[in-house]
Amino acid sequence: MIKIYPEFDEDDLLLRLFHKGVKAQWTVEDVDWSSPVQFSTRQSLALARLLTPVYLGEQSAMIGASVAMPQIAMAGETTAQLYLASFLMDEARHFEALTTLYRRLEYRPLSIREMPEMLQYHNRLRQGDRVDWVWGILISDIFAKNFYQMFAKTQPDALFGKLSGRILVDESRHQAFAEHYLKNALPALAPERLAVLRTMRDELLKIMERMYTRLRDDANAVGIDGPVFLDHLAEEIHHKANRIGLDDDPDDDGGRSQRSGRVRRLVQGVGDALGAAGESMKMLVPDTGHDNCDTCFMALLCKSRLVRTLGTA
């Protein structure tokens, strides 16, 4: 139940993440929108299309956090509540910033009708309780981090590169929250419940592969090798799963060098495709009425078991 007068542990990681989040706030007014885009016309279109799942993910995370907050409150997880308050602000800021970016690019994101896998992805993300939601957030944040990181490194002086750098600071806190929360929550779950989380991971990765199939030409336009990107993503998610205790097998340290080389080639490919910034990447090693539902974001929530659960609580 909700704690009326909780005692805060100043060393609680979630409380410290909340403090960091409060101190690190920024708005679209702090972004230099006059920075050069450094994309060709084709690359601007490609970015608008490739960014769509990430863009929708930012809005989905904002709404999902507001849905998960009552569950976390009723569980008496007060510091998680505090952290989610800053998380909501982060996601709202990212959503506004990316909306402004679309206007600057003069292209629109894809609709759900054009890529229905987005609806499948976010409906799957919303099934279950607060633990499922945090696990889905971790997976989605790893995806977003890898996407933003490529452009932050290949275009540090360009508009999207600078914006990506700002967002990455927020994403690092989000991942720290999710990993910490799941490390504490998973030991209390039954084996059958852990199996559901593994299945969720596999389903989300398969949906990502199908989304890439639709976006292959756009990925090529900006130098993204989709299979390498997805391979690295799956390995990083597997590594995180090991760290939170979801997988029994230890992380394969022997593959770390090979993985680093693949990602180096991926980021270099993005830099080469985008022009002059490519040369500077060669020495960098990355850190490891519903008639029109395709345009209605609330379609993602209509069949959400998480929403139905809260509605009947």
N, C-alpha and C positions, 0 to 999 in steps of 0.2 A: 504494500500500500504506500501511498505518498507520504514521505517523511515531512512533518510540519517544521521541525527544527533540527536539521541534520548537523552532524559534526563533520567538518571537512578536514581531511588529512592534507596538509600543505604539500606533502610529497607525492600525492596522487597524480599519476601521469595525466589523467584526463583533465584534472583541474589546471595543471600547468599548460596543457594544450589549449584549454579555454583562454587562459591569460595571453598566450602567444597569439591566438586568433583575434582577440580583442585589440591587441596592440598593432596587429598587421593589417588592419582594414584599409582599403583603398576603394576608389570609385572610378567610373569611366571618365570623370573630370580630371583624374590624375594621369590619364593615358595621353601621350602625344600622338593624336590622330593625324598629324601632318607628316609623320614618319613615312618614308617611301614604302610602297607595297612590295616592290621587287618581284612581282609575278607577271608573266606574260598573260595575255587575255585567256589563253587556253588553261594556263596554270591557275588563274583566279577562279575559273569555272570548276576546275578539278578540286581545288581547295574547298569551295563552297559545297560540293557534293560529298567529298571525303569527310568534311567536318560535321556533316549532318548527324550521324549517330552520336558523336561527342556532344554536340549542341543539345540534342534531345536528352542526352544523359544528364546534362547539367540541370535542365528543367525538371526531369524526372526525379533526380536526387533531392532537389529542393522540396518538391511535393511529398516525396517518400519520407523525408525526415520529419515533416509535419505529421505524417500518419504514424510513424514509429514512436514519436515523442510520448504520446499517452501510454503506450505499452511500457516504455522505459520508466516513466514516472510511476506507474502502478507497481512496477517491480522494485521500487525504492532505490533505483540507480541514479542518485542525485547528481553526481559529478558527470555522468554520461548525459544527463539532461542539460547541464550547463554547457558542455562541449557542443551538443547538437544545436544550441542556440547560435553559436558562432559558425557552425557548419551551414546552417540555413542562410546566414548572411553571405558566406562565401559563395554558395551555389547561386544565390540571387544575383550577386555581383558578376559571376561568370556568365550567367544567362544574359544579363543586360549588355555586358561587354561584347559577347559574341554576336548579339543582335545588331549592335552598332557596327561591328566588323562586316557583317553581311551587307549593310547599307553602304559601307565604304567600298566593298568589292563590287557592288551593283549586281549581285547575284542572290538568288533565293536558295534556301535549303531544299533538299528533296522532300517530297510528300510521302506519307505512309503508303499511298497507293503505288508510288514509284518504287518503293523499297519496303514491302510489307514485313520483311524480317525485323525491322525496327520495332514494330508492334509486338511481334512474337518475343523479342528479346526483353522488352520492358514489362510485358505481362508476366513472363517467367521470373523476372527480377522481383516482382511484387507478391509472389506466392509464399505463404508461410508466415512466420512470426518475426520478431525483431532480430533474432539471430540470423535467419535467412537473409533479411534485408541488409544487415551489416556485411555478411559474406558477399552478397551481390555488389555492395558498394565497393568492397575491396577489389573485386575482379574488375569492375568498371573503372575504378580509379587507376589501376595498373595499366589498363588499355589507354586511358586518357593521358596518363603520364608519359607513356612511350610515344604517343602521337605528338604531344606538345614538345617533348624533349628534342625530337628531331629538328623542329623548326627553330627552337630556342638556340640550338647549337649551330645550325647552318645559316641562319639569318639573324644574328644578334642585333643588327642595327635596323632591321626592317620592322614594319608595323606588327605583323603577326609574330615574329620572333620575340619582340619586346613583350607583347601581350602574353605569349606563351610562358615567358620567364616569370612574369607576375603570377600567373595561374599555378605554375609548378610549385611555388612556395606554399600555396594553400593546399595543393594536392598532397604534399609531403605530410602535412598535419593530418589530413583525412586518412591516409594510409596508416599512420602511427596509431590513430584512434581505433581503426578497424582491427588492426593486428592485436593491439592490447586488449580490446574488448573480447575478441574471439578466443584469445589465449585463456582468458578467465572463464568464458562461458562453455567452451567445448568439453572440459573434463566432466561436467555434470550431465552431458547428453548420452543417451543410449546409443549403442552401435548402429541400430536401425536409423536413428536420427542423423548420425554422421554420414551414413550411406546416402541419405537424401541430399546432403550438402555436396558430396562428391558428384552425384548425378547432376545436380544443378550446374556445377562447374563445367561438366562435359557438355551439357546442353547449350550453355551460353557460348562456349568455344565453337561448337558446330554452327550456331547461328552467325557468329562473327565470320566464319569461313564463307557462309552463303552470302553475307553482305559484301565481302571482298569480291566475290565472283561478279557481282553487279557493278563493282567500282574498279575493276581491273584496269581499264583504259585510263581512268582518272589517276590511279596510283602510279601508272607508268609515266604519266605526264609530269609528275613531280619527283620521279625517281625512287618511289617506294617499291621495294620488292616484297609483295604481299606474302608469299610463302615464308620468307625469312622473318618478316615482322610477326606473323602469326606463330611461327615456331618459337621465336624468342618469348613471345607473350605467354604461350602455354608453359614454357619452362619456368618463367618467372612466377607464374601463378602456382605451379607445382612446388616451387621453392617456398613460397609463402605458406602454402598448405602444410608443408613439413614443419615450418617454424611455429605455426599455431597448434600443431598436434593433430591435424586432420588426416595426414597420410602416415602410414607406418614406415615406409621405406625412407632411409636417410637420403639427403640431397646428394646428387652425383657430382662431387667436386671435380671428378676427372673430366667432366665435360665443360668446365667453366671456361677454359682457354678457348676451346672451339666456339663456344657461345659468344664470347667477347669478340672473336674475329668475325663472326657472322653479323653481329650488330654493328661493328666498325664499318663493314662493307655496306650495310643498309644505310647508315647515316651519311657515309661518303656519297652514296648514290643519290640521296636527296640533295646534298650540297651541289654535286655536279649538275644535276638537272636544273637547279635554280640559278646557276650561273657562277659569278665570280666567287661567291662565298664557298664554293665547293673546295677550292684549293686549300683554304684554311682548315678544312675538316680532316685532312689526311693524317694529322698527328694527334687527333683527339680520340680518346677511348671513352665511350659513354658509360655512365653509371648503369653498374649492373641494375431535339431533332437530330437524328444520327444518320441522315442521308448522305452526309459528306464526312464520314469519320476519318478519312485520310488527312484532313486538315484540322482535326479537333484533337488537341492533346489529351483531353479528358477521356478519350477512347481508351487510353492506356490504363485508366483506373476502373473502367466500368465493370470488368470481371475480376477485379483484384480480390483474392481471398483475404488479404491483409485488411482491406477496407471492410469487407463483409464481417470479418471477425470483430473489428472494433465496433461496427455498427450494432452488433448483437450482444456486446459485452454488458 
